[in-house]
Amino acid sequence: MLNPASDPSASPLPGIRPALTAQQLVAIGQLVEGQSISAAARVAGVHRGTVHRWINADPDFRAAHEHVRAQMLDAAHSRLLTLADKAIATIGKAIKRGDVTASMNSEPLTKCHGLTTAQNGPRC
């Protein structure tokens, strides 16, 4: 991830220049990567109470954090769907070849991907 503390023009929000400090941008980057508030504060060079205040009382910080988080979740969702489609295609080929083991082992994946009967529904 870019480090806005060392490069003020860098931002975890491509195309968006919110009214945030470099420290806030670093904290957001750390938080969306799964770091704790304490760890994000440490990397950003602020007290953890400061990050709590930003989260609870700074609408620009909160909006930027949610924006980056939503982008990351959308990207992860897209990657998972692509992987699931590839896995199901591979299983389909194995079944056509008569590979019974592949078809039996694929049942949980097909249920999670919504490929079940309407009465059973997906089970994940």
Order of alpha helices (4+ residues) and beta strands (2+ residues): alpha-alpha-alpha-alpha-alpha-alpha
